[in-house]
Amino acid sequence: MILTNIEEVPGQEIIEHYGLVSGSTIRAKHAGRDMMAGIKNIFGGELKGYTELLRESRAEAVDRMMKQATAVGANAIVNVRFATSTVAAGAAEIFAYGTAVKVQAKSTSKELG
């Protein structure tokens, strides 16, 4: 599956358009991560537990989006975007979405006229 955040796949042409596909996950903070985040806020530094949580969440949302695209016959998703929102205290949604398409290599033959 080809994923891109632009409107086309370089070197490919879109031959089918399947519409919007999406994937999401909602994750809650872990108490241990929350405690470590509080300590890091005092001393500064990267909140590695949250970094890992967000990485896993993005991967899961993208995987779900790709499964939806595969189910409709797509081999690429263009205009991929991410959004996030708070759904409850301590829980957030990661949402991935894009346009499912089928692409093929551009023809290199030119008509003689």
PANU-470267 format. One record per residue (C-alpha): chain; x, y, z. Coordinates in Angstrom, 1 decimal. Each point is the difference from the previous one (the first is absolute). Example, Ala and Ser with C-alpha at 12.3 -4.5 7.8 and 13.67 -1.06 7.14 Angstrom:
2
ROTOR   ch       c1       c2       c3
ROTOR    A     12.3     -4.5      7.8
ROTOR    A      1.4      3.4     -0.7
# end
This chain:
113
ROTOR   ch       c1       c2       c3
ROTOR    A      0.0      0.0      0.0
ROTOR    A      1.4      3.4     -1.0
ROTOR    A     -0.7      2.8      2.4
ROTOR    A      0.7      3.7     -0.8
ROTOR    A     -1.0      3.3      1.4
ROTOR    A     -0.2      1.6     -3.4
ROTOR    A     -2.7     -0.2     -2.7
ROTOR    A      1.7     -2.5     -2.3
ROTOR    A      2.6     -2.7      0.0
ROTOR    A      3.1      1.2     -2.0
ROTOR    A      0.5     -2.2     -3.1
ROTOR    A     -3.5     -1.5      0.4
ROTOR    A     -3.4      0.9     -1.4
ROTOR    A     -3.2     -0.3      1.9
ROTOR    A     -2.3     -2.4     -1.9
ROTOR    A     -2.7     -0.6      2.7
ROTOR    A     -1.3      2.1      2.8
ROTOR    A     -1.7     -1.7      3.0
ROTOR    A     -0.6      3.0      2.3
ROTOR    A      0.8      0.7      3.6
ROTOR    A      1.6     -2.7      2.3
ROTOR    A      0.8      0.4      3.6
ROTOR    A      1.3     -1.7      3.1
ROTOR    A      0.1      1.0      3.6
ROTOR    A      0.8     -1.1      3.5
ROTOR    A     -0.7      1.4      3.4
ROTOR    A      2.6     -0.4      2.6
ROTOR    A      0.1      0.8      3.7
ROTOR    A      3.0      1.2      2.0
ROTOR    A      1.7     -2.6      2.2
ROTOR    A      0.3      0.9      3.7
ROTOR    A      3.8     -0.8      0.0
ROTOR    A      0.5      2.1     -3.1
ROTOR    A     -2.0      2.8      1.6
ROTOR    A      2.2     -0.1      3.2
ROTOR    A      3.2      0.1     -2.1
ROTOR    A     -1.4      2.9     -2.1
ROTOR    A     -0.6      2.0      3.2
ROTOR    A      3.6     -0.6      1.1
ROTOR    A      1.3      1.0     -3.5
ROTOR    A     -2.1      3.2      0.1
ROTOR    A      2.1      1.0      3.0
ROTOR    A      3.4     -0.7     -1.5
ROTOR    A     -0.8      0.2     -3.7
ROTOR    A      0.7     -2.4     -2.8
ROTOR    A     -1.8     -2.3     -2.4
ROTOR    A     -3.0     -1.9      1.3
ROTOR    A      1.1     -3.3     -1.6
ROTOR    A     -3.0     -2.0      1.3
ROTOR    A     -2.4      2.4     -1.8
ROTOR    A      2.2      0.1     -3.1
ROTOR    A     -0.3     -3.8     -0.2
ROTOR    A     -3.7      0.1      0.7
ROTOR    A     -0.6      2.5     -2.8
ROTOR    A      2.3     -2.0     -2.4
ROTOR    A     -2.0     -3.2      0.7
ROTOR    A     -3.3      1.9     -0.4
ROTOR    A      0.9      1.5     -3.4
ROTOR    A      1.2     -3.5     -1.2
ROTOR    A     -3.3     -1.6      1.0
ROTOR    A     -2.1      2.8     -1.6
ROTOR    A      2.0     -0.3     -3.2
ROTOR    A     -0.3     -3.8      0.0
ROTOR    A     -3.8      0.3      0.3
ROTOR    A     -0.2      2.5     -2.8
ROTOR    A      2.1     -2.2     -2.3
ROTOR    A     -2.2     -3.0      0.8
ROTOR    A     -3.1      2.1     -1.0
ROTOR    A      1.8      1.1     -3.2
ROTOR    A      1.0     -3.6     -0.9
ROTOR    A     -3.6     -1.2      0.6
ROTOR    A     -1.3      2.4     -2.8
ROTOR    A      2.8     -1.0     -2.4
ROTOR    A      2.4      2.9      0.4
ROTOR    A      3.8     -0.3     -0.3
ROTOR    A      0.7      3.5      1.2
ROTOR    A     -1.3      2.8      2.3
ROTOR    A      0.7      3.6     -0.9
ROTOR    A     -0.5      3.1      2.1
ROTOR    A      0.7     -1.8      3.2
ROTOR    A     -0.7      2.1      3.1
ROTOR    A     -0.1     -0.4      3.7
ROTOR    A     -2.2      1.6      2.7
ROTOR    A     -0.3     -0.4      3.7
ROTOR    A     -2.6      0.8      2.5
ROTOR    A     -0.7     -0.5      3.7
ROTOR    A     -3.0     -2.3      0.6
ROTOR    A      0.2     -0.2      3.8
ROTOR    A      2.2      1.0      2.8
ROTOR    A      3.3     -1.8     -0.6
ROTOR    A     -1.1     -1.5     -3.4
ROTOR    A      0.7      1.2     -3.5
ROTOR    A     -0.9     -1.2     -3.5
ROTOR    A      2.5     -0.1     -2.8
ROTOR    A     -1.8      0.1     -3.4
ROTOR    A      1.7     -0.7     -3.4
ROTOR    A     -1.8      0.6     -3.2
ROTOR    A      0.6      0.4     -3.7
ROTOR    A     -1.3     -0.8     -3.5
ROTOR    A      0.1     -3.6     -1.2
ROTOR    A      1.1     -0.4     -3.6
ROTOR    A      1.4     -2.5     -2.4
ROTOR    A      3.2      1.1     -1.8
ROTOR    A      2.1     -1.5     -2.8
ROTOR    A      3.2      1.1     -1.7
ROTOR    A     -0.4      2.9     -2.4
ROTOR    A      0.2     -1.0     -3.6
ROTOR    A      3.2      1.1     -1.7
ROTOR    A     -1.1     -0.4     -3.6
ROTOR    A     -0.8      3.3     -1.9
ROTOR    A     -2.4      0.3     -2.8
ROTOR    A      1.6      0.9     -3.4
ROTOR    A     -1.9      2.8     -1.8
# end
